[in-house]
């Protein structure tokens, strides 16, 4: 079973922002609690490069605290 791209969040609001970002772009995501703390959001394997890069850029923006 292929593993998608996993993103770690410790704040539910930031997690929700990322999930909304993905959904608005038609990217399905799954979320699960991390075994230690926080949440893991997974985007599917096989995304087009531009979608993968957009997800990575948004995650970086969120983690850098660059919220609009």
C-alpha positions in Angstrom: 0.0 0.0 0.0 1.6 3.3 -1.0 2.2 5.9 1.6 1.2 9.5 0.9 2.7 12.7 2.1 2.4 13.2 5.8 2.3 16.5 7.6 2.5 16.9 11.4 0.4 19.4 13.4 0.3 20.1 17.1 -2.5 22.7 16.8 -6.0 21.7 15.6 -6.7 25.1 14.0 -3.5 24.9 11.9 -4.4 21.3 11.0 -7.9 22.4 9.9 -6.4 25.3 7.9 -4.2 22.8 6.0 -7.1 20.3 5.4 -9.3 23.2 4.1 -6.4 24.3 1.8 -6.2 20.8 0.4 -9.9 20.4 0.0 -10.3 23.7 -1.8 -7.8 22.3 -4.4 -9.6 19.0 -4.8 -7.0 17.1 -2.8 -8.3 14.4 -0.5 -6.7 14.1 2.9 -6.9 11.9 5.9 -6.2 12.8 9.5 -5.3 10.7 12.5 -4.0 11.4 15.9 -0.3 11.0 16.3 0.7 8.2 18.7 2.6 10.7 20.9 1.0 14.1 20.4 -0.7 16.2 17.8 -2.2 15.1 14.5 -0.9 13.7 11.2 -2.6 14.8 7.9 -1.8 12.6 4.9 -2.3 13.7 1.3 -2.4 10.8 -1.2 0.5 9.4 -3.0 0.7 10.1 -6.7 -0.3 13.8 -6.6 0.7 15.9 -9.6 4.0 17.7 -8.9 2.4 21.1 -8.7 -0.2 19.9 -6.2 2.5 18.3 -4.0 4.6 21.5 -4.2 1.5 23.6 -3.3 0.9 21.4 -0.2 4.5 21.6 0.9 4.5 25.4 0.4 1.3 25.8 2.4 2.6 23.6 5.2 5.8 25.6 5.3 3.9 28.8 5.4 1.7 27.6 8.3 4.7 26.3 10.2 6.5 29.6 9.7 3.5 31.4 11.2 2.8 33.3 8.0 -1.0 33.3 8.4 -2.9 35.7 6.3 
